[in-house]
Amino acid sequence: MNSKVATKRTIGAKLLNSFQEQAVMNSLINRLIIEDKLYTKIAISESLGSFGEEASKELIQYLGNVGNNQHKSLPNKKFKKKNYPLPRDIIARTICKIGKSALNSLKKCLYNGDYNQILEAIDSIGYISFYEDDQTLEKDIINMIKKYKNDELMLWKLIRALQSFKSENVKNLLKEYSNSKVKQLRWEAERGLNQIKRKKK
């Protein structure tokens, strides 16, 4: 994992997947936060995903603080694909590979994390909830919408996450924001309503 050759680091990350030990998990995390090669990052991320909830507990602290690929402002273009967008933050992406067992740690982050952590936790929650069809954190996302009603970037991410749920309360919120004066919030609300319709078919 400390080789100067990226391909060797990639191979090492894949091989370490077979050793489900705390020291191995910590080694992978320590490498992920400094790794600069894409395919090596992917391999490390895949291996960490196999460690489950324990990895999510450790990874949370690095949300929003590794790399510079995160959304820092509202986007200029709509997201037009039908799938749920993969988080841009490498730590959030890694947590998504853990799946439902990461939701408990992500929920704690919503209430106790710093601003950057919360932004990326929302992306992970939305992604996992969408693909796992899990409704557990719906009320928590709605609570955050009330808390951050004057923060456009946070609201944009939260409205995007709403498409992962399907209650009447969610649909009413999306209908409300589909009339927003902020075009990015309006885009996401309209897209969310369409996603919910598609999932019901």
Rosetta constraint file for C-alpha pairs under 8 A:
AtomPair CA 1 CA 8 HARMONIC 7.24 0.50
AtomPair CA 1 CA 9 HARMONIC 4.57 0.50
AtomPair CA 1 CA 10 HARMONIC 7.72 0.50
AtomPair CA 1 CA 12 HARMONIC 5.63 0.50
AtomPair CA 1 CA 13 HARMONIC 6.80 0.50
AtomPair CA 1 CA 31 HARMONIC 7.31 0.50
AtomPair CA 2 CA 9 HARMONIC 6.77 0.50
AtomPair CA 3 CA 8 HARMONIC 6.41 0.50
AtomPair CA 3 CA 9 HARMONIC 6.03 0.50
AtomPair CA 4 CA 9 HARMONIC 7.94 0.50
AtomPair CA 5 CA 9 HARMONIC 6.59 0.50
AtomPair CA 6 CA 10 HARMONIC 6.17 0.50
AtomPair CA 6 CA 37 HARMONIC 6.88 0.50
AtomPair CA 6 CA 40 HARMONIC 6.59 0.50
AtomPair CA 7 CA 11 HARMONIC 6.23 0.50
AtomPair CA 7 CA 40 HARMONIC 7.28 0.50
AtomPair CA 8 CA 12 HARMONIC 6.04 0.50
AtomPair CA 9 CA 13 HARMONIC 6.13 0.50
AtomPair CA 9 CA 40 HARMONIC 6.45 0.50
AtomPair CA 10 CA 14 HARMONIC 6.42 0.50
AtomPair CA 10 CA 39 HARMONIC 6.96 0.50
AtomPair CA 10 CA 40 HARMONIC 4.52 0.50
AtomPair CA 10 CA 41 HARMONIC 7.85 0.50
AtomPair CA 10 CA 43 HARMONIC 5.86 0.50
AtomPair CA 10 CA 44 HARMONIC 7.28 0.50
AtomPair CA 11 CA 15 HARMONIC 6.21 0.50
AtomPair CA 11 CA 43 HARMONIC 7.97 0.50
AtomPair CA 12 CA 16 HARMONIC 6.12 0.50
AtomPair CA 13 CA 17 HARMONIC 6.79 0.50
AtomPair CA 13 CA 28 HARMONIC 7.17 0.50
AtomPair CA 13 CA 40 HARMONIC 7.50 0.50
AtomPair CA 13 CA 43 HARMONIC 5.79 0.50
AtomPair CA 13 CA 44 HARMONIC 5.13 0.50
AtomPair CA 13 CA 47 HARMONIC 6.58 0.50
AtomPair CA 14 CA 43 HARMONIC 5.94 0.50
AtomPair CA 14 CA 44 HARMONIC 7.05 0.50
AtomPair CA 14 CA 46 HARMONIC 7.90 0.50
AtomPair CA 14 CA 47 HARMONIC 6.28 0.50
AtomPair CA 16 CA 24 HARMONIC 6.95 0.50
AtomPair CA 16 CA 47 HARMONIC 7.09 0.50
AtomPair CA 17 CA 47 HARMONIC 4.83 0.50
AtomPair CA 17 CA 48 HARMONIC 7.48 0.50
AtomPair CA 17 CA 50 HARMONIC 7.14 0.50
AtomPair CA 19 CA 24 HARMONIC 6.79 0.50
AtomPair CA 20 CA 24 HARMONIC 6.95 0.50
AtomPair CA 20 CA 25 HARMONIC 7.32 0.50
AtomPair CA 20 CA 51 HARMONIC 6.68 0.50
AtomPair CA 21 CA 25 HARMONIC 6.31 0.50
AtomPair CA 22 CA 26 HARMONIC 6.16 0.50
AtomPair CA 23 CA 27 HARMONIC 6.14 0.50
AtomPair CA 24 CA 28 HARMONIC 6.27 0.50
AtomPair CA 25 CA 29 HARMONIC 6.28 0.50
AtomPair CA 25 CA 48 HARMONIC 6.62 0.50
AtomPair CA 25 CA 51 HARMONIC 7.23 0.50
AtomPair CA 25 CA 55 HARMONIC 7.04 0.50
AtomPair CA 26 CA 30 HARMONIC 6.06 0.50
AtomPair CA 27 CA 31 HARMONIC 6.27 0.50
AtomPair CA 28 CA 32 HARMONIC 6.08 0.50
AtomPair CA 28 CA 44 HARMONIC 6.23 0.50
AtomPair CA 28 CA 47 HARMONIC 7.99 0.50
AtomPair CA 28 CA 48 HARMONIC 6.90 0.50
AtomPair CA 29 CA 33 HARMONIC 6.40 0.50
AtomPair CA 29 CA 44 HARMONIC 7.96 0.50
AtomPair CA 29 CA 48 HARMONIC 7.57 0.50
AtomPair CA 29 CA 59 HARMONIC 7.40 0.50
AtomPair CA 30 CA 34 HARMONIC 7.05 0.50
AtomPair CA 31 CA 35 HARMONIC 5.78 0.50
AtomPair CA 31 CA 44 HARMONIC 7.97 0.50
AtomPair CA 32 CA 41 HARMONIC 6.16 0.50
AtomPair CA 32 CA 44 HARMONIC 6.45 0.50
AtomPair CA 32 CA 45 HARMONIC 7.48 0.50
AtomPair CA 33 CA 62 HARMONIC 7.93 0.50
AtomPair CA 33 CA 66 HARMONIC 5.92 0.50
AtomPair CA 34 CA 66 HARMONIC 7.89 0.50
AtomPair CA 35 CA 40 HARMONIC 7.33 0.50
AtomPair CA 35 CA 41 HARMONIC 6.33 0.50
AtomPair CA 36 CA 40 HARMONIC 7.98 0.50
AtomPair CA 36 CA 41 HARMONIC 7.31 0.50
AtomPair CA 37 CA 41 HARMONIC 6.17 0.50
AtomPair CA 38 CA 42 HARMONIC 6.27 0.50
AtomPair CA 39 CA 43 HARMONIC 6.24 0.50
AtomPair CA 40 CA 44 HARMONIC 6.18 0.50
AtomPair CA 41 CA 45 HARMONIC 5.96 0.50
AtomPair CA 42 CA 46 HARMONIC 6.10 0.50
AtomPair CA 43 CA 47 HARMONIC 6.31 0.50
AtomPair CA 44 CA 48 HARMONIC 6.14 0.50
AtomPair CA 45 CA 49 HARMONIC 6.19 0.50
AtomPair CA 45 CA 93 HARMONIC 7.71 0.50
AtomPair CA 45 CA 94 HARMONIC 4.99 0.50
AtomPair CA 45 CA 97 HARMONIC 7.70 0.50
AtomPair CA 46 CA 50 HARMONIC 7.00 0.50
AtomPair CA 46 CA 94 HARMONIC 7.11 0.50
AtomPair CA 46 CA 97 HARMONIC 6.93 0.50
AtomPair CA 47 CA 51 HARMONIC 7.40 0.50
AtomPair CA 48 CA 52 HARMONIC 7.66 0.50
AtomPair CA 48 CA 55 HARMONIC 6.61 0.50
AtomPair CA 48 CA 94 HARMONIC 7.03 0.50
AtomPair CA 48 CA 98 HARMONIC 7.89 0.50
AtomPair CA 49 CA 55 HARMONIC 7.42 0.50
AtomPair CA 49 CA 94 HARMONIC 6.23 0.50
AtomPair CA 49 CA 95 HARMONIC 6.78 0.50
AtomPair CA 49 CA 96 HARMONIC 7.85 0.50
AtomPair CA 49 CA 97 HARMONIC 4.90 0.50
AtomPair CA 49 CA 98 HARMONIC 4.54 0.50
AtomPair CA 50 CA 97 HARMONIC 7.88 0.50
AtomPair CA 50 CA 98 HARMONIC 6.63 0.50
AtomPair CA 51 CA 55 HARMONIC 5.54 0.50
AtomPair CA 51 CA 98 HARMONIC 7.46 0.50
AtomPair CA 52 CA 56 HARMONIC 6.67 0.50
AtomPair CA 52 CA 98 HARMONIC 5.20 0.50
AtomPair CA 52 CA 99 HARMONIC 7.85 0.50
AtomPair CA 52 CA 101 HARMONIC 6.44 0.50
AtomPair CA 52 CA 102 HARMONIC 7.11 0.50
AtomPair CA 53 CA 57 HARMONIC 6.38 0.50
AtomPair CA 53 CA 98 HARMONIC 7.05 0.50
AtomPair CA 53 CA 101 HARMONIC 5.27 0.50
AtomPair CA 53 CA 102 HARMONIC 5.28 0.50
AtomPair CA 53 CA 105 HARMONIC 7.78 0.50
AtomPair CA 54 CA 58 HARMONIC 6.77 0.50
AtomPair CA 55 CA 59 HARMONIC 6.03 0.50
AtomPair CA 55 CA 95 HARMONIC 7.99 0.50
AtomPair CA 56 CA 60 HARMONIC 6.04 0.50
AtomPair CA 56 CA 95 HARMONIC 5.92 0.50
AtomPair CA 56 CA 98 HARMONIC 7.29 0.50
AtomPair CA 56 CA 102 HARMONIC 5.52 0.50
AtomPair CA 56 CA 105 HARMONIC 6.51 0.50
AtomPair CA 57 CA 61 HARMONIC 7.92 0.50
AtomPair CA 57 CA 102 HARMONIC 7.79 0.50
AtomPair CA 57 CA 105 HARMONIC 5.83 0.50
AtomPair CA 59 CA 63 HARMONIC 6.92 0.50
AtomPair CA 59 CA 91 HARMONIC 6.64 0.50
AtomPair CA 59 CA 95 HARMONIC 7.32 0.50
AtomPair CA 60 CA 91 HARMONIC 7.79 0.50
AtomPair CA 60 CA 105 HARMONIC 7.30 0.50
AtomPair CA 60 CA 106 HARMONIC 7.30 0.50
AtomPair CA 60 CA 109 HARMONIC 7.21 0.50
AtomPair CA 60 CA 117 HARMONIC 7.36 0.50
AtomPair CA 60 CA 121 HARMONIC 7.97 0.50
AtomPair CA 61 CA 117 HARMONIC 7.37 0.50
AtomPair CA 62 CA 66 HARMONIC 6.55 0.50
AtomPair CA 62 CA 91 HARMONIC 6.71 0.50
AtomPair CA 62 CA 117 HARMONIC 7.46 0.50
AtomPair CA 63 CA 89 HARMONIC 7.36 0.50
AtomPair CA 63 CA 91 HARMONIC 5.61 0.50
AtomPair CA 63 CA 92 HARMONIC 6.33 0.50
AtomPair CA 63 CA 116 HARMONIC 6.98 0.50
AtomPair CA 63 CA 117 HARMONIC 4.75 0.50
AtomPair CA 63 CA 118 HARMONIC 7.96 0.50
AtomPair CA 63 CA 120 HARMONIC 6.11 0.50
AtomPair CA 63 CA 121 HARMONIC 7.13 0.50
AtomPair CA 64 CA 70 HARMONIC 6.95 0.50
AtomPair CA 64 CA 89 HARMONIC 6.38 0.50
AtomPair CA 64 CA 91 HARMONIC 7.50 0.50
AtomPair CA 64 CA 92 HARMONIC 7.97 0.50
AtomPair CA 64 CA 116 HARMONIC 4.99 0.50
AtomPair CA 64 CA 117 HARMONIC 5.21 0.50
AtomPair CA 64 CA 119 HARMONIC 7.42 0.50
AtomPair CA 64 CA 120 HARMONIC 5.90 0.50
AtomPair CA 65 CA 116 HARMONIC 7.33 0.50
AtomPair CA 65 CA 117 HARMONIC 7.74 0.50
AtomPair CA 66 CA 89 HARMONIC 7.37 0.50
AtomPair CA 66 CA 90 HARMONIC 7.14 0.50
AtomPair CA 66 CA 91 HARMONIC 7.25 0.50
AtomPair CA 67 CA 89 HARMONIC 7.43 0.50
AtomPair CA 67 CA 90 HARMONIC 7.62 0.50
AtomPair CA 69 CA 88 HARMONIC 5.85 0.50
AtomPair CA 69 CA 89 HARMONIC 6.12 0.50
AtomPair CA 70 CA 88 HARMONIC 5.50 0.50
AtomPair CA 70 CA 89 HARMONIC 5.38 0.50
AtomPair CA 71 CA 75 HARMONIC 7.77 0.50
AtomPair CA 71 CA 88 HARMONIC 7.62 0.50
AtomPair CA 72 CA 153 HARMONIC 7.82 0.50
AtomPair CA 73 CA 153 HARMONIC 6.20 0.50
AtomPair CA 74 CA 152 HARMONIC 7.72 0.50
AtomPair CA 74 CA 153 HARMONIC 5.92 0.50
AtomPair CA 74 CA 156 HARMONIC 7.54 0.50
AtomPair CA 74 CA 184 HARMONIC 6.88 0.50
AtomPair CA 75 CA 184 HARMONIC 7.17 0.50
AtomPair CA 76 CA 184 HARMONIC 7.85 0.50
AtomPair CA 78 CA 184 HARMONIC 7.52 0.50
AtomPair CA 78 CA 187 HARMONIC 6.61 0.50
AtomPair CA 78 CA 188 HARMONIC 7.98 0.50
AtomPair CA 79 CA 85 HARMONIC 7.91 0.50
AtomPair CA 82 CA 195 HARMONIC 7.42 0.50
AtomPair CA 84 CA 127 HARMONIC 6.24 0.50
AtomPair CA 84 CA 130 HARMONIC 7.16 0.50
AtomPair CA 85 CA 127 HARMONIC 7.29 0.50
AtomPair CA 86 CA 93 HARMONIC 6.87 0.50
AtomPair CA 86 CA 123 HARMONIC 7.91 0.50
AtomPair CA 86 CA 127 HARMONIC 6.97 0.50
AtomPair CA 87 CA 92 HARMONIC 6.07 0.50
AtomPair CA 87 CA 93 HARMONIC 5.58 0.50
AtomPair CA 87 CA 120 HARMONIC 7.50 0.50
AtomPair CA 87 CA 123 HARMONIC 5.75 0.50
AtomPair CA 87 CA 124 HARMONIC 6.78 0.50
AtomPair CA 87 CA 127 HARMONIC 7.84 0.50
AtomPair CA 88 CA 92 HARMONIC 7.50 0.50
AtomPair CA 88 CA 93 HARMONIC 7.10 0.50
AtomPair CA 89 CA 93 HARMONIC 6.24 0.50
AtomPair CA 89 CA 120 HARMONIC 6.82 0.50
AtomPair CA 90 CA 94 HARMONIC 6.22 0.50
AtomPair CA 91 CA 95 HARMONIC 6.26 0.50
AtomPair CA 92 CA 96 HARMONIC 6.25 0.50
AtomPair CA 92 CA 120 HARMONIC 6.05 0.50
AtomPair CA 92 CA 121 HARMONIC 6.68 0.50
AtomPair CA 92 CA 123 HARMONIC 7.11 0.50
AtomPair CA 92 CA 124 HARMONIC 5.55 0.50
AtomPair CA 93 CA 97 HARMONIC 6.71 0.50
AtomPair CA 93 CA 124 HARMONIC 7.06 0.50
AtomPair CA 94 CA 98 HARMONIC 7.03 0.50
AtomPair CA 95 CA 99 HARMONIC 6.98 0.50
AtomPair CA 95 CA 102 HARMONIC 6.67 0.50
AtomPair CA 95 CA 124 HARMONIC 6.78 0.50
AtomPair CA 96 CA 102 HARMONIC 7.78 0.50
AtomPair CA 96 CA 124 HARMONIC 5.64 0.50
AtomPair CA 96 CA 127 HARMONIC 6.85 0.50
AtomPair CA 96 CA 128 HARMONIC 5.95 0.50
AtomPair CA 98 CA 102 HARMONIC 6.06 0.50
AtomPair CA 99 CA 103 HARMONIC 7.49 0.50
AtomPair CA 99 CA 128 HARMONIC 5.69 0.50
AtomPair CA 99 CA 132 HARMONIC 7.55 0.50
AtomPair CA 100 CA 128 HARMONIC 6.43 0.50
AtomPair CA 100 CA 129 HARMONIC 7.59 0.50
AtomPair CA 100 CA 132 HARMONIC 7.02 0.50
AtomPair CA 100 CA 134 HARMONIC 7.76 0.50
AtomPair CA 102 CA 106 HARMONIC 6.29 0.50
AtomPair CA 103 CA 107 HARMONIC 6.01 0.50
AtomPair CA 103 CA 125 HARMONIC 6.68 0.50
AtomPair CA 103 CA 128 HARMONIC 7.96 0.50
AtomPair CA 103 CA 137 HARMONIC 7.89 0.50
AtomPair CA 104 CA 108 HARMONIC 6.52 0.50
AtomPair CA 105 CA 109 HARMONIC 6.37 0.50
AtomPair CA 106 CA 110 HARMONIC 6.43 0.50
AtomPair CA 106 CA 121 HARMONIC 5.84 0.50
AtomPair CA 106 CA 124 HARMONIC 7.79 0.50
AtomPair CA 106 CA 125 HARMONIC 6.88 0.50
AtomPair CA 107 CA 111 HARMONIC 6.99 0.50
AtomPair CA 107 CA 137 HARMONIC 7.28 0.50
AtomPair CA 107 CA 140 HARMONIC 7.52 0.50
AtomPair CA 108 CA 112 HARMONIC 5.94 0.50
AtomPair CA 108 CA 113 HARMONIC 7.50 0.50
AtomPair CA 109 CA 113 HARMONIC 4.49 0.50
AtomPair CA 109 CA 114 HARMONIC 8.00 0.50
AtomPair CA 109 CA 117 HARMONIC 7.05 0.50
AtomPair CA 109 CA 118 HARMONIC 6.23 0.50
AtomPair CA 109 CA 121 HARMONIC 6.87 0.50
AtomPair CA 110 CA 118 HARMONIC 5.31 0.50
AtomPair CA 110 CA 121 HARMONIC 6.88 0.50
AtomPair CA 110 CA 122 HARMONIC 7.61 0.50
AtomPair CA 110 CA 144 HARMONIC 7.85 0.50
AtomPair CA 113 CA 117 HARMONIC 5.59 0.50
AtomPair CA 113 CA 118 HARMONIC 5.80 0.50
AtomPair CA 114 CA 118 HARMONIC 6.21 0.50
AtomPair CA 115 CA 119 HARMONIC 6.36 0.50
AtomPair CA 116 CA 120 HARMONIC 6.56 0.50
AtomPair CA 117 CA 121 HARMONIC 5.98 0.50
AtomPair CA 118 CA 122 HARMONIC 6.17 0.50
AtomPair CA 119 CA 123 HARMONIC 6.99 0.50
AtomPair CA 119 CA 154 HARMONIC 6.33 0.50
AtomPair CA 119 CA 157 HARMONIC 7.11 0.50
AtomPair CA 120 CA 124 HARMONIC 6.55 0.50
AtomPair CA 121 CA 125 HARMONIC 6.11 0.50
AtomPair CA 122 CA 126 HARMONIC 6.07 0.50
AtomPair CA 122 CA 141 HARMONIC 7.90 0.50
AtomPair CA 122 CA 157 HARMONIC 6.61 0.50
AtomPair CA 122 CA 158 HARMONIC 6.51 0.50
AtomPair CA 122 CA 161 HARMONIC 6.79 0.50
AtomPair CA 123 CA 127 HARMONIC 6.14 0.50
AtomPair CA 123 CA 157 HARMONIC 6.83 0.50
AtomPair CA 123 CA 161 HARMONIC 6.84 0.50
AtomPair CA 124 CA 128 HARMONIC 6.02 0.50
AtomPair CA 125 CA 129 HARMONIC 5.82 0.50
AtomPair CA 125 CA 137 HARMONIC 7.76 0.50
AtomPair CA 125 CA 161 HARMONIC 7.19 0.50
AtomPair CA 126 CA 130 HARMONIC 5.93 0.50
AtomPair CA 126 CA 160 HARMONIC 7.39 0.50
AtomPair CA 126 CA 161 HARMONIC 4.26 0.50
AtomPair CA 126 CA 162 HARMONIC 7.18 0.50
AtomPair CA 126 CA 163 HARMONIC 7.71 0.50
AtomPair CA 126 CA 164 HARMONIC 5.85 0.50
AtomPair CA 127 CA 131 HARMONIC 6.32 0.50
AtomPair CA 127 CA 161 HARMONIC 7.50 0.50
AtomPair CA 127 CA 164 HARMONIC 7.49 0.50
AtomPair CA 128 CA 132 HARMONIC 5.73 0.50
AtomPair CA 128 CA 133 HARMONIC 7.89 0.50
AtomPair CA 128 CA 134 HARMONIC 7.61 0.50
AtomPair CA 129 CA 133 HARMONIC 5.38 0.50
AtomPair CA 129 CA 134 HARMONIC 4.65 0.50
AtomPair CA 129 CA 135 HARMONIC 6.51 0.50
AtomPair CA 129 CA 136 HARMONIC 7.97 0.50
AtomPair CA 129 CA 137 HARMONIC 7.99 0.50
AtomPair CA 129 CA 164 HARMONIC 5.63 0.50
AtomPair CA 129 CA 165 HARMONIC 7.53 0.50
AtomPair CA 130 CA 134 HARMONIC 6.89 0.50
AtomPair CA 130 CA 163 HARMONIC 7.44 0.50
AtomPair CA 130 CA 164 HARMONIC 4.24 0.50
AtomPair CA 130 CA 165 HARMONIC 7.26 0.50
AtomPair CA 131 CA 164 HARMONIC 7.98 0.50
AtomPair CA 133 CA 164 HARMONIC 7.21 0.50
AtomPair CA 133 CA 165 HARMONIC 7.79 0.50
AtomPair CA 134 CA 164 HARMONIC 7.97 0.50
AtomPair CA 134 CA 165 HARMONIC 7.78 0.50
AtomPair CA 135 CA 164 HARMONIC 7.77 0.50
AtomPair CA 135 CA 165 HARMONIC 6.00 0.50
AtomPair CA 137 CA 141 HARMONIC 6.32 0.50
AtomPair CA 138 CA 142 HARMONIC 6.37 0.50
AtomPair CA 138 CA 162 HARMONIC 7.51 0.50
AtomPair CA 138 CA 165 HARMONIC 6.48 0.50
AtomPair CA 139 CA 143 HARMONIC 6.08 0.50
AtomPair CA 140 CA 144 HARMONIC 6.27 0.50
AtomPair CA 141 CA 145 HARMONIC 6.38 0.50
AtomPair CA 141 CA 158 HARMONIC 6.46 0.50
AtomPair CA 141 CA 161 HARMONIC 7.56 0.50
AtomPair CA 141 CA 162 HARMONIC 7.35 0.50
AtomPair CA 142 CA 146 HARMONIC 6.56 0.50
AtomPair CA 142 CA 158 HARMONIC 7.99 0.50
AtomPair CA 142 CA 170 HARMONIC 7.99 0.50
AtomPair CA 143 CA 147 HARMONIC 6.31 0.50
AtomPair CA 144 CA 148 HARMONIC 5.95 0.50
AtomPair CA 144 CA 158 HARMONIC 7.46 0.50
AtomPair CA 145 CA 149 HARMONIC 5.58 0.50
AtomPair CA 145 CA 155 HARMONIC 6.20 0.50
AtomPair CA 145 CA 158 HARMONIC 6.45 0.50
AtomPair CA 145 CA 159 HARMONIC 7.84 0.50
AtomPair CA 148 CA 154 HARMONIC 6.57 0.50
AtomPair CA 148 CA 155 HARMONIC 6.43 0.50
AtomPair CA 149 CA 155 HARMONIC 6.47 0.50
AtomPair CA 150 CA 155 HARMONIC 7.80 0.50
AtomPair CA 151 CA 155 HARMONIC 5.98 0.50
AtomPair CA 152 CA 156 HARMONIC 5.96 0.50
AtomPair CA 152 CA 185 HARMONIC 7.84 0.50
AtomPair CA 153 CA 157 HARMONIC 6.54 0.50
AtomPair CA 154 CA 158 HARMONIC 6.22 0.50
AtomPair CA 155 CA 159 HARMONIC 5.94 0.50
AtomPair CA 155 CA 185 HARMONIC 7.42 0.50
AtomPair CA 156 CA 160 HARMONIC 6.21 0.50
AtomPair CA 156 CA 184 HARMONIC 6.89 0.50
AtomPair CA 156 CA 185 HARMONIC 5.42 0.50
AtomPair CA 156 CA 188 HARMONIC 7.10 0.50
AtomPair CA 157 CA 161 HARMONIC 6.29 0.50
AtomPair CA 158 CA 162 HARMONIC 6.41 0.50
AtomPair CA 159 CA 163 HARMONIC 7.36 0.50
AtomPair CA 159 CA 174 HARMONIC 7.22 0.50
AtomPair CA 159 CA 185 HARMONIC 7.11 0.50
AtomPair CA 159 CA 188 HARMONIC 6.31 0.50
AtomPair CA 159 CA 189 HARMONIC 6.24 0.50
AtomPair CA 159 CA 192 HARMONIC 7.67 0.50
AtomPair CA 160 CA 188 HARMONIC 5.55 0.50
AtomPair CA 160 CA 189 HARMONIC 7.13 0.50
AtomPair CA 160 CA 192 HARMONIC 6.62 0.50
AtomPair CA 161 CA 165 HARMONIC 7.95 0.50
AtomPair CA 162 CA 170 HARMONIC 6.51 0.50
AtomPair CA 162 CA 174 HARMONIC 7.71 0.50
AtomPair CA 162 CA 192 HARMONIC 6.73 0.50
AtomPair CA 163 CA 191 HARMONIC 7.80 0.50
AtomPair CA 163 CA 192 HARMONIC 4.34 0.50
AtomPair CA 163 CA 193 HARMONIC 6.86 0.50
AtomPair CA 163 CA 195 HARMONIC 6.18 0.50
AtomPair CA 163 CA 196 HARMONIC 6.14 0.50
AtomPair CA 164 CA 196 HARMONIC 7.61 0.50
AtomPair CA 165 CA 170 HARMONIC 6.86 0.50
AtomPair CA 165 CA 196 HARMONIC 7.46 0.50
AtomPair CA 166 CA 170 HARMONIC 6.20 0.50
AtomPair CA 166 CA 171 HARMONIC 6.81 0.50
AtomPair CA 166 CA 196 HARMONIC 6.13 0.50
AtomPair CA 167 CA 171 HARMONIC 6.42 0.50
AtomPair CA 168 CA 172 HARMONIC 6.06 0.50
AtomPair CA 169 CA 173 HARMONIC 6.29 0.50
AtomPair CA 170 CA 174 HARMONIC 6.22 0.50
AtomPair CA 171 CA 175 HARMONIC 6.10 0.50
AtomPair CA 171 CA 193 HARMONIC 6.63 0.50
AtomPair CA 172 CA 176 HARMONIC 6.20 0.50
AtomPair CA 173 CA 177 HARMONIC 6.34 0.50
AtomPair CA 174 CA 178 HARMONIC 5.99 0.50
AtomPair CA 174 CA 189 HARMONIC 4.79 0.50
AtomPair CA 174 CA 190 HARMONIC 7.09 0.50
AtomPair CA 174 CA 192 HARMONIC 6.92 0.50
AtomPair CA 174 CA 193 HARMONIC 6.57 0.50
AtomPair CA 175 CA 179 HARMONIC 7.12 0.50
AtomPair CA 175 CA 189 HARMONIC 6.81 0.50
AtomPair CA 175 CA 190 HARMONIC 7.53 0.50
AtomPair CA 175 CA 193 HARMONIC 7.60 0.50
AtomPair CA 176 CA 180 HARMONIC 7.30 0.50
AtomPair CA 177 CA 185 HARMONIC 6.44 0.50
AtomPair CA 177 CA 186 HARMONIC 5.74 0.50
AtomPair CA 177 CA 189 HARMONIC 5.72 0.50
AtomPair CA 178 CA 185 HARMONIC 7.18 0.50
AtomPair CA 178 CA 186 HARMONIC 4.40 0.50
AtomPair CA 178 CA 187 HARMONIC 7.12 0.50
AtomPair CA 178 CA 188 HARMONIC 7.81 0.50
AtomPair CA 178 CA 189 HARMONIC 4.98 0.50
AtomPair CA 178 CA 190 HARMONIC 5.51 0.50
AtomPair CA 179 CA 186 HARMONIC 6.14 0.50
AtomPair CA 180 CA 185 HARMONIC 6.39 0.50
AtomPair CA 180 CA 186 HARMONIC 5.34 0.50
AtomPair CA 181 CA 186 HARMONIC 7.37 0.50
AtomPair CA 182 CA 186 HARMONIC 6.32 0.50
AtomPair CA 183 CA 187 HARMONIC 6.03 0.50
AtomPair CA 184 CA 188 HARMONIC 6.32 0.50
AtomPair CA 185 CA 189 HARMONIC 6.13 0.50
AtomPair CA 186 CA 190 HARMONIC 6.13 0.50
AtomPair CA 187 CA 191 HARMONIC 6.08 0.50
AtomPair CA 188 CA 192 HARMONIC 5.88 0.50
AtomPair CA 189 CA 193 HARMONIC 6.33 0.50
AtomPair CA 190 CA 194 HARMONIC 6.41 0.50
AtomPair CA 191 CA 195 HARMONIC 6.13 0.50
AtomPair CA 192 CA 196 HARMONIC 6.26 0.50
AtomPair CA 193 CA 197 HARMONIC 6.36 0.50
AtomPair CA 194 CA 198 HARMONIC 6.22 0.50
AtomPair CA 195 CA 199 HARMONIC 6.20 0.50
AtomPair CA 196 CA 200 HARMONIC 6.43 0.50
AtomPair CA 197 CA 201 HARMONIC 6.82 0.50
